Structure formats: C-alpha cells, structure tokens
Amino acid sequence: MSGGVDSSVAAALLRDAGHEVVGVTMKLWGGESDTGCCSVADVDDARRAAQQLGIDHLVFNFGDDFTAHVVGPYLDAHMAGRTPNPCIECNRHLKFARLAERADLLGFDAVATGHHAKVVRAALTGGSWRLGRGADRAKDQSYVLHMLGQEQLAKTLLPVGELTKDEVRRRAGVLGLRTAAKPDSQDVCFITSRGGRRGFVGTRVPLHAGTVVDTSGHRLGVVPAVELVTVGQRKGVGLPGGGPARYVVDVDVAEAVVTVGSAEELLVDAQRAGACTWVDEPPGGEVLVQTSAHGVPRSATVEQVPDADGIGTIVVRWHQPQRRVAPGQSIVLYDTTDTFVLGGGVAGSAGAGAEAAPTQP
Amino acid sequence: MAGVSTPSPVPPPIAYLDHAATTPMRPEAVDAMLPFLTERFANPSGSHGASRDARLALDEARDDVAEALDCAPGDVVFTGCGTEADNLAVLGSARRHGGLAVCPAAEHDAVLHSVEHLQGRVVVVDAAGAVDLDRLAGALDPSVRVVSVMTVNNEVGTVSPLADVVALVRDRSPQAVVHTDAVQGFQWLDLPAVVAGCDLVAVSAHKFGGPKGVGALVVRGGVALEPLLMGGGQERDRRSGTHNVAGIVAMAAAMKATVASREATVARVMALRDRLLDGLLSEMDGLSETVPRARKVAGSAHVCIEGVENEAMLFLLDREGICASAASACSSGAMDPSHVLAAMGLPREAAAGSLRLSLGWSSTDADIDRVLEVLPEAVARLRRRAPVG
C-alpha cells in the first residue's frame, strides 16, 4: 500500500469480500525521494489508510534487494547507454518476487496490488491464467505487469482493475479515505525533481561528454553526458532550433558518440527484444505491440529466435515502420484483440544482437 | 498492496517481551502522576499557592531522584526524554568547551548521531558490542573534551567497563568529561556504583516503569553545559521549558519502586531469561546467543537464528500475541539493519535473523512459556520454504 486511492480501495474491496487483509508497504529506498512512492511520508499515508480501513499494516524493508535488483542495474544500464525502466524491474524483482515470497512464507494466499489490470482466472479461460488490460483503458497498467507468469498470476489479485478510475475515486470518497486526493505516483521513486536523473546517476558513476553527429558522420555539437541520452529523444542534445526535427537514432557510449537523424531515419521495420518472459506459451504470428507505458499498440508479426543462452529473444516485424525503441525499454505483446498481455522483453537486451534492423529504402 | 488470507480466530493473550523498547508503567508511578493531570495542575514556577503545591511535588521528586542516583538534588536536570539528556550531555559539553567528542560505534543513536554531528571520533567495539579499550585509548588525547560510553547496550544488553573507561579518560584526556547513557542500566544495575566516576549520567523514565516524555541528566557539580533550549531558565539555566510535573513525579515514584525491588527483580527476571534461552537452545538448531550472558544485564535475551528473516519472524510472533523486536525500528516502522550488530562484526546475513527478547519488571513465567511454545514452530515454518518454480 502506498496510501493512495488505488491500493487503499483494493484493500477495502478485499476486506469487504470477507478476506483477512494485511496492508504492506515496502521500504525500498533510504535516500532522497519526492515522488509518491517508497518514502517515509508514503509509509505514514499507507498506515493511516490501513488504520481507517481497520486492517493491520506492516512495513517490510527490502532496501538491499532494491539496491541489488533495481538501482544497481539502473546505473549499469545508463553506463551502457541504455534507457532502463526501473519500475518494471521493481515489479519483477520486488513486488511480485520478494514480497510475494514473503507473503507465501507467512501463510497468505495472495498478494493484491492497486494496479489497473485484470487477472483472469484459469477456470474462465480453459486452463491458463491470463493478464488483461484494466477496465479503464486510459489508466491501464498491464504494460508494467507483463512479466507475470502463470504461478504468479495464480497468487495475484488486482481488484481495482475491474473498475474505472472515477469509480475508484468515488469508492475512496465513500470510504472517507483521508488520502483520497493524493496524486498518482508516476516518477521513479529514487530520482528527485531537484537532482534529476543527472544528479542521481552523476553522483554514483562517472558521466562522459559526447559528440553529436548526423547519420553521415558530420559533427554537430556536444552533449554533457552521453550515458543519459535516449534513442528517440528530440530535445536536449544541444542542437540549435529551427529546421527539420532531428531525433537521436543511436547512442554509442564506448565511442561517446550520439547520432541524430530525421524522423524517417528513426524508423525501423523490425525490433528485437531479449530477456523475454511469457504469461503462458511463447507467442508467434500476429500480435499487437506496445513499447511504452501508455503507448499506442501497433500491429506486428512476432518470431521467436532460437537462443543459445536460453534467454527468450524475439523479433517483432512491424506491419508499418515504427520508431526504434530505446535499448532498455520494455516491449510488451498483446493479443490481436488488444485484451490480453502475452508477455514481453527488453529492447536491445543481452543476446538480442543488433537491437534494430533499419528500414530498407 | 496487501496480503490476503482467511480470517483468524480470537486474538491470543499478549506476551510482552519488548521491555528494552518501553516498559508498562508501574502502578506506583500511575498513582503518583494522576493528581498532577487533574487538580494539582499548576506551573511550579508561579508565585501562588497552587504553584507552591506543584513546586513542593517537584522538589520532593528531585530529592527522590537524587537519592536513587546518589547525587545532589542540584545535580539533577529534568529533560523531556533520554535522547534529550544524551544530546544535552554531548552537544552541551562540546558547545561550551569546544574540543573533540568521542564515543564507541555501538552507542544509541542519541549519542552516536550527536558525536557524528560534532564530527567527533567513533571508536571500534568488541564482538560483544562493548567499547574496545585499546582502541579507545588510541582515540583519546588532550584535545578531547567529551567522551560518551553507554552503561548497557540497548540492543544486545552488554554492560560496558565504565570504571576502566573513566580511568583511561582521566589519564589521556584530563580536560574531558565522561558521559554515560544509562537509559538501559538503571533498571538492572546498582547504578550509583557503576557510574561512580562519570560526570554526566542520562536516564529515561519509561524504561523502568515510568511514563514516556520524561528523563533526567545528572550533571555533577562543577560540570558546565551549554543549554539546548533557550527560554525561562528552568533547571538552573540548564534546561528551559515548563516542568512536566506529572511525568517527573511519576519518574521519581518509578525510581523508588525500582530501587526497592531491584535485587529481587533482577534475580527473578534472570531466572526467567535463562529458562527462555536454555529452552530455545534445546529446542532449536541454528540458534546462538549474540553475547554471553555473563556480560549482559538480566533482562536481555538477544539471539541470532539461522535461515530466517526477522521481519517475517516478528510477524508470526505478533500473530501469536508475542511482542518482540529486532534492530531498532526506524521512523517508518521498517526494520533497518542494526548498526550495533554491524559494529560487532556480525555478518549481514546473521544480523538478518537477529531477535531481541527483552524482559522487565512485569515479565512472568507465562510469557516465557508462550515464547517457547510459539518461536520454535514459527522458525521451523519459515525455514520450510515453499519450493520455487
């Protein structure tokens, strides 16, 4: 529980359904934080919400795990010029692993969260568990839960995924939750608005200035930290305004070179993703693919690529050329009706080889 | 997020084994304070009859506290808590005299953070958490003006060699004052004898059957401190702020009751503690006493249990009505890794399975029976991890 409306209403729904519910807040980050996640102030909010609901509230300190599985890899990714998604790694390694294991050990039957997504019971789908988009399509968070597999889904409850956000707020109002007006958490919890990404990464690992070139190799300028540049980025690479828009099409940390190009030069026909996990069987054929938390799903054909390391790798062949996905970002597959998550992986991950195949002229 | 499980039956009776965190109030202390929360409410610093009544109670309480701590009544400075008493001793000395502050690494945060704030020297401790005298000697020189060494460690219960500390400080840092945080000492030790050579001694009422929100610092005659609070000049200009008369009176009553029954309580609680530890050792593998009993106070049972995480263990104990603790709880309520166990050289994995069971004046045989009934089963359950995958 964060003390926000979603997790509080989730707890209330389960309590009202007759379950014995215990609220848990994970203490993950001991450093500075100013967003709606993981801070001492959030623990206070969560405890007050739990008190109002009449349920017990616990705080689990998973700080070491968070540092090892989220913050460390976050820094490593930047060092390698990738653009990490730490919230997804937190779901993968903390909420649905560390916490789920602790809950199981303590005798709980399931872990419930306030995510907007649906767990569809095996009995209704003829055998396997499915992960569906939330009832409120605009608030759907199934993208950040794509790593959940069969065993995890069987022990996961997402009660607010059946409701619209307005309905969640209405129920929070009826419950009289004092935190009903608390804004949704959105940003990475350990990045403060004051220090930003640059402040966080720069005080922990060395950052290097880089040269900005066009796709013909002509030098256009410099960036202060090549490690913090993202493929697809349009602003902030020190280029003068005016003229056609230019986008970052490649980041080479080893050579400290950022390549920019036109919107067309950012387009690719195909996209690789590695470290894939699947809700059920590995998919093949026609799918919809979403490449950011609230991105528009695009149609594509997916192929499984044999991989010696056993790390699931796929090639997504777009039906229409799409912008290249920044290495490190998650690529999530949905069925062609845009209802269920099939699974996903990480763009440009280990074993993926060249992360993108350029469009043929 | 929330864990979901099936409803449980009626809650079990409480077995309270967290006296090092706080103690239940002694009836004598409750009785003593109630009139000052009702009809005898006046400010003792006033000039009317009601004030004189409160002043009388305050002065008598000061006499009682001085007697229990074997100091002059004028040496007693009432504070808002043990932390404030420690802060006043360390920060007040440094701000008055300058010079370096020194403390061991296993001190309570009230001292440790004060010394760190002053950019003082933090000294290595031994495997039991007591100051390493050789390392302390190395940290002392004439520039040191305040040395703070706890009487008893709040987490593991180890008693410090205070007489040796005092001798060392007098020899190597003749201008330094010696402060001791005796917050965990008064209830178990003949404190005046133990802290005989110390210049400053901090105590806290709620650790020995008094209320929260009141403590005291003994400031031996001639020791000057810079006050932390500016105001009306109460406590001979050493601690401004209207006196917490009810709390002070209750602290004095709790002290008298503690001293009067201390010998019997220590013998009784030590037998309970030994039965607890012997029972756990005989029923469980992979359990070790963190510090040998001979070095500890009677009420402290601190163990490390292999293969379990204390957050999970505390949850299962709590479910069975057992109040215990692990490392000191931080402001968020999460268990932070213990700086004391780290300073003692305990690996992080061992510290993760640490458990503090602390007994006190109200502990009973039934409390011990309950722990012996519940803890081995809880540990067995936590070690029986569900197969993954």
Interface residues (C-beta under 8 A of the other chain):
Chain A: M1 S7 A10 A11 L14 G18 H19 E20 V21 V22 G23 V24 T25 K27 G30 V40 V43 D44 R47 I55 L58 V59 F60 N61 G63 D64 K95 L99 E101 R102 A103 D104 L105 L106 G107 F108 D109 A110 V111 A112 T113 G114 E151 L157
Chain B: M1 A2 G3 V4 S5 T6 P7 S8 E309 E311 A312 F315 L316 S331 S332 G333 A334 M335 D336 P337 R348 R381 L382 R385 A386 V388 G389
